[in-house]
Amino acid sequence: MSNYPNMSYCMCNNTVLALRQILDTMQDEGPMFLREMSRDERRSYEALFSLCEDFLTASEELQEQLEYEERDGQPDEAQEWESFDPDC
């Protein structure tokens, strides 16, 4: 993680602020936002678009995993004891 610009404890907050800046600028400038980008900035913009798609997919999968674990109720080890019959 040494190449990342944010510490893990504040990465979501900082990224929200950065994305808000981008969205506000897009809304303020309209199509000029894209027209005025350098080639490198345009590549980063396209990479950001792709990362946002990946983020949405990963977020949905993570949320589904969390819901499954919460519905299931217990870690695997506890589930083994749940079906344990002491009279065996």
MOTAHU-V823014 format. One record per pair of residues at least 6 apart in sequence whose ideal C-beta (glycine too) atoms are under 6 Angstrom apart, sorted by the first residue. I is the first residue (numbers start at 1). J is the second residue. Records with the same first field share a line. If there is no record, write none. Layout:
I=J + J
This chain:
6=14
26=33
